[in-house]
Amino acid sequence: MKKILILLPVLVFALCFTSCVSKKDLEKCQAELNDCRNSSKDLMGKYMEAKEDLAAARSEVSGLKSRNEELKNNNETLRSSYESLQGSLDQSLQSNTQTSVNISKLVDEINASNAFIKRLVEAKSKSDSLNMALTNKLTRSLNTEEMKEVDVQVLKGVVYISLADNMLYKLGSYEINERAEETLSKIAKIIMDYEDYDVLIEGNTDDLPISRPNIRNNWDLSCLRASSVVQYLQKKYGVDPKRLTAGGRGEFNPIAKNDTEKGRQRNRRTQIIITPKLDQFMDLIDKAPEGEAK
């Protein structure tokens, strides 16, 4: 652009001095020179304007590059945050799944425990009903005189029939007397009717010492008396011996003080204890939920 501005006056000067031109041509050349100058000014203005636009564009490009780098960095940060959140979400989902499994397992254990408790309650209700029926049936079968010397109770699901020694045995002996036959026959009938029950015969004495040729002490006497009742029920009335157990507690299970005759008389007794078979309850325990055994 500068070269053009320099060459134009030189050209005009050369034309003026190398040839003869008219005034009209000279004016024309002057006008063209002015036009060239104006054009050059316009071109210079456009050049400067273009230069400014170029500088602005370069500045904008630089700004865009910086913004692009900033966006890239932000994108990396967002990507890192996303991956972190995704990991937390996956871990949370896994934890929730495990929690759901644990809750489900707990619900199953609770349901199993409830079912087990229900079976126990049903078994106890059935046992209580049978015990009451057994007790009512036995008391109705005893006459007024027998009821004076026979005590029937139900304690904790077990039926206790307590018989005074003077109605069962000969004085100071373990042999069954004739008077006991009718009462034992009624008790034997009840025992035979309730086949799912076991029977424990338990002898008890007062604390007065005893000494006989074949009886060393009250332990011996209580055991021999229980054994006599067991054998009587088996041989006389056909009670299955597998259901029978004989045991003695001597003077060590008193229900009254031994300092009076009345108290000692109460302590001299034989108890017939009728209980549901133990293996039935063991079966229930075996069927207990696994969580109960832990």
Buried (B, 14 or more C-beta within 10 A) or exposed (E): EEEEBEEBEEEBEEEEEEEEEEEEEEEEBEEEBEEBEEEBEEBEEEEEEEEEEEEEEEEEEEEEEEEEEEEEEEEEEEEEEEEEEEEEEEEEEEEEEEEEEEEEEEEEBEEBBEEBEEBBEEBEEEBEEBBEEBBEBBEEBBEEEBEEBBBBEBEEBBBBBBBBBBBBBBEEBBEBEEBBEEBBBBBBBBBBEBEEBBBBBBBBBBBEEBEEEEBEBBBBBBBBBBBBBBBBBBEEBEBEEEBBBBBBBBBEBBEEEBEEEEBBBBBBBBBBBBBBEEEEBEEBEEEBBEBEEE
